Amino acid sequence: MLKKSLKYYTLRYFAIAILGIIAVWAASFYWLIIDEVYDNIDDGLKDSKVRIQKEIDKNPEILLTSEYDLAQFKITALPPGNYNFATHIYNSEMYMPYEDDDEPVRILQNIFQYEGKPYQLEIYTSTVEEDELIENLLTSLVILYFALVVSLILINHFILKKAWRPFYGILNNLKNYKIGGKFQFEKSKTNIQEFDELEDELSAMIARNERIYGQQNQFIANASHELQTPLAIAGNKLELLLEDKEINESKAHKILEINQMLNRLKRLNKSLLTISKIENEQFKLVEKVNFNSLIKNALQDFESLIDFRKIEIELNENGNFEFEMNVDLAIILINNLLKNAIVHNSENGFLKIMISSDKISIQNPGEKPLNPQLIFERFYKNEQNENSTGLGLAIVKSIVKIYPKLAIDYRFDNGHIFELKA
Amino acid sequence: MKILIIEDEKELRNVMRDSLEKEHYLIESASDFHSALDKIISYEYDCILLDIMLPGGSGLEILSELKKHKKDEAVIIISAKDSIDDKVLGLEMGADDYLAKPFHLAELNARVKSAIRRKNQNGNHFISWKNINLSPENRTVKVNDNELILNRKEFDLLYYFITNPERLITKTSIAEYVWGDHAEQSDSLDFVYSQIKNLRKKLNEVQAEADIQAVYGVGYKLI
């Protein structure tokens, strides 16, 4: 569905409503005016009728006015008969030399008796041209309508925009909101009550969410901590058991299998602890970190693994990537990114690292693109790999989330490319 | 050599004791803050394994008590917390090393051995096994006075074996030791195998009397 801004949404309904109101208003206005005009004309006609009849009494020659001439009436002698002596007033048209056209007239028709003979009196008066009236009315109403709509647009634009300014402020504020981030909801000190309430409710809601989020993180941290000691005991007991002289080869293998499961648990637990430590902001100390030397150190750490897997390293330094952050987190960040690129690599594969002053890109071979929405999620695994915890990139994401100026992106272009941007 | 284990978890205390006794250490243990305090004041030890979270007080207080009594035992903090702040604080307060739970027994042995060795710098800078002499400070290895050139990982590997002679070290423990956090890889065990193969070859070339033996395919042993 096409989304409209609030301004145009209200404007559209205003425009439709005004159109309706003006139409109804125009009809009633027209009817009232016409009624009033005819009322006036009819009064004049009736007045003329009375004057003419009085004049006939004084001057019977008037009865001979058989054509509309100078006078605006004519009198026709009627044959004897039974006539309705009521007065009729009706609309008609009559040729007007001035306009050289038939023009609307209003005619009063009355049959009366003079000295026992019936006569028909017809008085006319020029009347309003209804179509012109309607035309003029319509024109002025169209002008009025557009004037109103234009005023509404202006009112909307200036007044509503001003009134809704706090709302757009709130909206922008919320766009920057990430849970668990260092977010402060800035109140706009608006004097509009509704927005003030909205801001209060929003900041209360955010505080509530942050608290729950914190509690959840704390729970993960506590649970992981509590698991460390039993994991240590179980693993160490198995190691002692393996050294037992009564253990034969097949038993040793079974014990090793259990031990390997335990190791998986330990790694999982350790990664969860790392994430909760990052998210509980336990890495506070911030200093300027040079990622170039960090990457070179990490590559040295991975050297034998890289040799073992025969991965070709290509390191391009086009600048120094420096960033103010916790150095331990920076190491975890780089190690996880590099490890990801080495682990998901093929024998005789490659690892390309490009460093510039505002970007580090790490590229490793890949067949098809990964889902960029999911790869940074916890426990997301693209392929079934029981040795992977599925937490490496989640750790990367939680580190990046702490620093608003840092961003991590994934794209696919002849391989998987992870880009760290400052 | 006397070692004091200060740890409130009985099972962990026992398993550490069992493993360290195989290395012929004399083991004593304390399960809470006050009994630990009594022991460190009354007796002398070569090494103290110290848990931070103890019933009755913090392991860090025991550290400062040790300092107060001018004791210079090698102290290794063993903590479930693995937090950098704790680690820094512990080391600043005079601990010699910091080992996070969970750990491998071979790792514990290596740490205990090097902590004690650093404390007793009585002229002997080498750790030796048969005709192999390894200097942790200089990161050099000599076999019959011939220098054995090893890369970083190979040196770490040999150090791990030489601090755990005749003990079975599991493949996963080796992978974690030489690889640290990166041991989760699917072919990490193949990697361990190839590293050990290289190390054996190099030891063989210089006529070392020691050898690294595969045990049931679950681990290796320096003999």
Chai-1 contact restraints between the chains, C-beta under 6 A:
chainA,res_idxA,chainB,res_idxB,connection_type,confidence,min_distance_angstrom,max_distance_angstrom,comment,restraint_id
A,H225,B,A80,contact,1.0,0.0,6.0,A-B,restraint_1
A,Q228,B,A80,contact,1.0,0.0,6.0,A-B,restraint_2
A,Q228,B,K101,contact,1.0,0.0,6.0,A-B,restraint_3
A,Q228,B,P102,contact,1.0,0.0,6.0,A-B,restraint_4
A,T229,B,E9,contact,1.0,0.0,6.0,A-B,restraint_5
A,T229,B,A80,contact,1.0,0.0,6.0,A-B,restraint_6
A,T229,B,K101,contact,1.0,0.0,6.0,A-B,restraint_7
A,L231,B,P102,contact,1.0,0.0,6.0,A-B,restraint_8
A,A232,B,K101,contact,1.0,0.0,6.0,A-B,restraint_9
A,A232,B,P102,contact,1.0,0.0,6.0,A-B,restraint_10
A,I233,B,E11,contact,1.0,0.0,6.0,A-B,restraint_11
A,I233,B,L12,contact,1.0,0.0,6.0,A-B,restraint_12
A,I233,B,V15,contact,1.0,0.0,6.0,A-B,restraint_13
A,G235,B,P102,contact,1.0,0.0,6.0,A-B,restraint_14
A,N236,B,V15,contact,1.0,0.0,6.0,A-B,restraint_15
A,N236,B,L105,contact,1.0,0.0,6.0,A-B,restraint_16
A,K237,B,V15,contact,1.0,0.0,6.0,A-B,restraint_17
A,E239,B,L105,contact,1.0,0.0,6.0,A-B,restraint_18
A,L240,B,D18,contact,1.0,0.0,6.0,A-B,restraint_19
A,L242,B,L168,contact,1.0,0.0,6.0,A-B,restraint_20
A,E243,B,L168,contact,1.0,0.0,6.0,A-B,restraint_21
A,E249,B,Y216,contact,1.0,0.0,6.0,A-B,restraint_22
A,A252,B,Y216,contact,1.0,0.0,6.0,A-B,restraint_23
A,A252,B,V218,contact,1.0,0.0,6.0,A-B,restraint_24
A,L256,B,V218,contact,1.0,0.0,6.0,A-B,restraint_25
A,N263,B,T172,contact,1.0,0.0,6.0,A-B,restraint_26
A,K266,B,P102,contact,1.0,0.0,6.0,A-B,restraint_27
A,R267,B,E184,contact,1.0,0.0,6.0,A-B,restraint_28
A,S304,B,K153,contact,1.0,0.0,6.0,A-B,restraint_29
A,F308,B,F191,contact,1.0,0.0,6.0,A-B,restraint_30
A,D328,B,I84,contact,1.0,0.0,6.0,A-B,restraint_31
A,K339,B,H182,contact,1.0,0.0,6.0,A-B,restraint_32
A,V343,B,Q185,contact,1.0,0.0,6.0,A-B,restraint_33
A,N387,B,E184,contact,1.0,0.0,6.0,A-B,restraint_34
A,N387,B,S186,contact,1.0,0.0,6.0,A-B,restraint_35
